[in-house]
Amino acid sequence: MTRSSLNRPILVVDDEADIRDLMEITLMKMGLSVDTAEGVNIAKKKLNENKYSLVLTDMRMPDGSGLEVVEHIMSNNMDTPVAVITALITAFGNADQAVQALKIGAFDYLQKPITLAQLRTLVKSAVKVQDENQNAPIAPPPVQAAPKSVAAAPVVSKPTDSTWGQNEWADVENTLSEKNKPTISQVVPQKIVDNITLPNAVAPSMEKRRVASVAAVAPVAETPIVPTAAPKVSGSLKRDNDVPRILGSSQQIEEVRRLIRKLADSNVPVYISGESGSGKEQAARSIHELSSRADKPFIAVNCGAIPENLMESEFFGYKKGSFTGADQDRLGFFQHAHGGTLFLDEVADLPLAMQVKLLRAIQEKAVRRIGDAQEVKVDVRIISATHKNLENLVESGAFRQDLFYRLNVVTLKMPPLREMHEDLERLIVHLLHKHHGTGIRMTASARDALLHYGYPGNFRELENILERAVALANNNTIDVEDLQINHQPMSLDAEQFPLTEGLAATGLPNFQMGHTQLQDYLDDVERQILQQALEYTRYNRTQAAKVLGISFRSMRYRLDRLAIE
Ligand SMILES: Nc1ncnc2c1ncn2[C@@H]1O[C@H](COP(=O)(O)OP(=O)(O)OP(=O)(O)O)[C@@H](O)[C@H]1O
């Protein structure tokens, strides 16, 4: 499949009408055409009769399993990527089914509840998987296709795919937006800005509410704003050609770009700090792409998502027969990244035992696969990141000091979005135009709410809010309710999530000595906190774990233990 084959519809297979509708609306908002099937048999029939660019199938349906849909596609050699949608994978749950689906040919899986961002990423991956199949093989050295473990799910990016490697954003846009419209990447940012003119009517009451730092931002109209009468944004949204992933003109972002360029020239380990969604991975990819390693792999590993018992084999690989189930030789992340960059995301979540092994591999520049007597030299540049305070973890003994010094030769700090206030309006306009074309409008109150929100989830949250708002908007006009955000003032400290307010308001349950069991009481408190964190992050478990300062693994375990769906 080429990107143009996304002109073919996507087939959504799910027995629940609500989910089918939601996915259909979302995919259509991405400019994609969609067909649906409410069960396995109809899906097979449709697959026999039509060609699809991608199939998304639920696992459990009344007339069969999503695995049958995957098998049908594979056994008939259909050139259609298929991804499965599973119920929540718990410690004892249905991971096996997801693994089974991957084994028989699905290229990915999603867990319910699905976020819009996940869906978008999945569509991107479908295109990428096919592109890679068509253009492969290019370096690295002979490795097996990195098998995807359910929890680890490393992103193995194709090393020399310049289109994808250079500018993922522009690529998504080219892939997903209406083909004939000039897209944001075809129009220089200044031009977007020039296309936007001041609304004629300026409501004085709204004018007063403008804050000093957005003085450059346009006055606000009370009526819906069409693109040609949208707020005028002065200056351009800075996007340097050599660091296209990092947008913004604020001083902090300029400094980030300067450091990225500088660090790209050297091989020193870089530690990227910053809140969740603030662009740490984008910065890591930018360093890689600007470095002499750009044509070699960039391997991103989410350390918090790998089950502890799989860590060693995932990082270092194994020899066939070294343990039950090791039915073939397999390389680990280090060898996959040979010559390139290994990005250790959420590095604070590495268990201590693994920290020792990692330190050794970094110091020795060599790895030994499980079951292998020989060490193999590896040339890997390490970039690490976490949203946690690594220094505090070193102090508390949860993170090894020696590894900390190894990783943290240079620190790059990503600023939170709320500190880039002068960029905010331009970013909103940019993202809306980029992903949704120029036909989308916004009311003055929605704009006001967006400009005054605190974005604890940073860029990622902004993208999600806009994406959801576009999906919910009536008549292509985003209103304040479509944003579904808590109105949180900009001045709020990062640590003061509304969650704290929520908890204080709720109060602790009464502990009745002699009647209440301590464990039941603590479970109740924990359940309340988890539920609030989930509500706050709109059921994004990764984000919720981050907000609570626990690992994803721990979050999963707790949700499972307390039977929180
Ligand atoms: N400065 C930026 N300019 C443009 N887009 C950005 C910027 N920072 C982040 N983004 C976008 O925000 C989203 C999240 O970015 P990224 O994954 O790099 O964040 P992160 O800090 O690594 O998140 P996490 O801590 O959750 O792993 C991505 O879609 C990315 O494109």
The ligand as an SDF file (V2000), in Angstrom:
LIG
                    3D

 31 33  0  0  0  0  0  0  0  0999 V2000
    7.7890   21.7110   20.6240 N   0  0  0  0  0  0  0  0  0  0  0  0
    6.9220   20.9210   19.9730 C   0  0  0  0  0  0  0  0  0  0  0  0
    6.5350   21.2800   18.7540 N   0  0  0  0  0  0  0  0  0  0  0  0
    5.6480   20.5460   18.0960 C   0  0  0  0  0  0  0  0  0  0  0  0
    5.0750   19.4250   18.5610 N   0  0  0  0  0  0  0  0  0  0  0  0
    5.3940   19.0150   19.7580 C   0  0  0  0  0  0  0  0  0  0  0  0
    6.3500   19.7240   20.5270 C   0  0  0  0  0  0  0  0  0  0  0  0
    6.4870   19.0810   21.6780 N   0  0  0  0  0  0  0  0  0  0  0  0
    5.6620   18.0160   21.6310 C   0  0  0  0  0  0  0  0  0  0  0  0
    5.0040   17.9730   20.4720 N   0  0  0  0  0  0  0  0  0  0  0  0
    3.9830   16.9800   20.0920 C   0  0  0  0  0  0  0  0  0  0  0  0
    3.3920   16.5120   21.2940 O   0  0  0  0  0  0  0  0  0  0  0  0
    3.2290   15.1180   21.2970 C   0  0  0  0  0  0  0  0  0  0  0  0
    3.9890   14.5010   22.4420 C   0  0  0  0  0  0  0  0  0  0  0  0
    5.3840   14.6490   22.2090 O   0  0  0  0  0  0  0  0  0  0  0  0
    6.4410   13.6250   22.7950 P   0  0  0  0  0  0  0  0  0  0  0  0
    5.9680   12.2130   22.6810 O   0  0  0  0  0  0  0  0  0  0  0  0
    7.7550   13.9580   22.2240 O   0  0  0  0  0  0  0  0  0  0  0  0
    6.3730   14.0500   24.3430 O   0  0  0  0  0  0  0  0  0  0  0  0
    7.1210   13.3600   25.5590 P   0  0  0  0  0  0  0  0  0  0  0  0
    7.5850   14.4510   26.4520 O   0  0  0  0  0  0  0  0  0  0  0  0
    8.1480   12.3840   25.0650 O   0  0  0  0  0  0  0  0  0  0  0  0
    5.9060   12.5880   26.2210 O   0  0  0  0  0  0  0  0  0  0  0  0
    5.9840   11.4140   27.3370 P   0  0  0  0  0  0  0  0  0  0  0  0
    6.6050   11.9940   28.5470 O   0  0  0  0  0  0  0  0  0  0  0  0
    4.5620   11.1160   27.5870 O   0  0  0  0  0  0  0  0  0  0  0  0
    6.7130   10.2760   26.7250 O   0  0  0  0  0  0  0  0  0  0  0  0
    3.6980   14.6300   19.9340 C   0  0  0  0  0  0  0  0  0  0  0  0
    2.5760   14.4870   19.0990 O   0  0  0  0  0  0  0  0  0  0  0  0
    4.5930   15.7440   19.4450 C   0  0  0  0  0  0  0  0  0  0  0  0
    4.5640   15.8350   18.0520 O   0  0  0  0  0  0  0  0  0  0  0  0
  1  2  1  0
  2  3  1  0
  2  7  2  0
  3  4  2  0
  4  5  1  0
  5  6  2  0
  6  7  1  0
  6 10  1  0
  7  8  1  0
  8  9  2  0
  9 10  1  0
 10 11  1  0
 11 12  1  0
 11 30  1  0
 12 13  1  0
 13 14  1  0
 13 28  1  0
 14 15  1  0
 15 16  1  0
 16 17  2  0
 16 18  1  0
 16 19  1  0
 19 20  1  0
 20 21  2  0
 20 22  1  0
 20 23  1  0
 23 24  1  0
 24 25  2  0
 24 26  1  0
 24 27  1  0
 28 29  1  0
 28 30  1  0
 30 31  1  0
M  END
$$$$
